[in-house]
Amino acid sequence: MAIEIRDVNKSFGEAAVLRDVSVDVASGSLTALLGPSGGGKSTLLRVIAGLERPDSGQVLISGKDATRLPPQRRGVGFVFQHYAAFKHMTVFENVAFGLKIRKRPKPEIKKRVEELLELVHLDQFAARYPAQLSGGQRQRMALARALAVNPEVLLLDEPFGALDAQVRKELRTWLRRLHDEVHVTTVFVTHDQEEAIEVADTIVVLADGVVQQAGAPGDIYDNPASPFVMRFLGPVTEIGGRLLRPHDVVISTEPGPGTRPAVITRVVRLGFETRVEFQVREPGEPGEEHPAWAQMTRESAGRLSAEAGTEVHVRPSVQAATVPAS
Ligand SMILES: Nc1ncnc2c1ncn2[C@@H]1O[C@H](COP(=O)(O)OP(=O)(O)OP(=O)(O)O)[C@@H](O)[C@H]1O
């Protein structure tokens, strides 16, 4: 089910939390709402869910105006960061809950819950209680429960936010695979750019209540619309008044078109990758130097014989995407 958000505005008191937000979520896609804390991500998700009414604008689900529909009539399932499981119910009963209140026949419920538990790799834990599960297992149970009633849209608010880094990584991969199997239109909130890039097929960058950019992760990473988006999506450095990715910096021993003189200050080897830090001198600004850095393979750093004190010449690579630094 496609979701269209059109010119949505939402304020809490004086504070405008969503400002003319328009977003298209393609049917069957896995879309990340990415942005800094307080940017409006959760509010937008709640507007889609029907838990928050926009002051103006529309939410269309599958082409139909859902702006005034209550949550239970939108065909959405949601999972929040601190998911509240029913403690006195087993994993099986938790997942079955939505089907039970919809008075589905018992054999159908059993079949569906077993299918889902297999899908989220919890089939061996059906008889356990939530307290007997790990955090990651509990989140997977929450997802199974949300999927049980066949939602057309799945909304996840920082579903893995409270978990440690290792478990988060595992669940990301798992969510991606789950989505490839189930294809339910999914929107998830995250403030972690790596998570968004790795999992989503579309990223919507939201900050200060405004959509800063939307597109495929590769597009946004390579062609950021603003210094803000560029900085938010990954490491940046500055040469010639422009921001670029450190792996797009070319260092040579000889000057050439567009190069700037620089002196290496530090070389840090981090496994396969080498980080070369230097001071760049910008032409027309005598005495003006600023720090910058390049990320390269250990091999290319070796070819340069890069070490502190070496005088070099730096420039953005030909294919580098750059944006003005300010
Ligand atoms: N019910 C509410 N009443 C008043 N202010 C609210 C309410 N809900 C959210 N806000 C404010 O709206 C702004 C956006 O909040 P929101 O939760 O949407 O941001 P977020 O991008 O999801 O942030 P985080 O990553 O920290 O969850 C914040 O400044 C928040 O304090």
The ligand as an ORCA input file, in Angstrom:
! r2SCAN-3c Opt
* xyz 0 1
  N       2.618     15.529     22.495
  C       3.532     16.497     22.412
  N       3.368     17.679     23.036
  C       4.258     18.674     22.922
  N       5.401     18.572     22.232
  C       5.646     17.435     21.594
  C       4.724     16.339     21.652
  N       5.254     15.320     20.905
  C       6.418     15.769     20.411
  N       6.668     17.035     20.816
  C       7.830     17.849     20.437
  O       7.939     17.818     19.026
  C       9.292     17.777     18.610
  C       9.505     16.598     17.668
  O       9.347     15.405     18.382
  P       9.471     13.985     17.699
  O       9.311     12.981     18.780
  O       8.562     13.905     16.545
  O      10.960     14.026     17.178
  P      11.905     12.824     16.763
  O      12.572     13.280     15.512
  O      11.150     11.563     16.691
  O      12.944     12.794     17.942
  P      13.605     11.540     18.714
  O      14.584     10.934     17.752
  O      14.273     12.209     19.888
  O      12.484     10.626     19.106
  C      10.119     17.715     19.875
  O      10.619     19.010     20.135
  C       9.134     17.290     20.938
  O       9.488     17.797     22.185
*
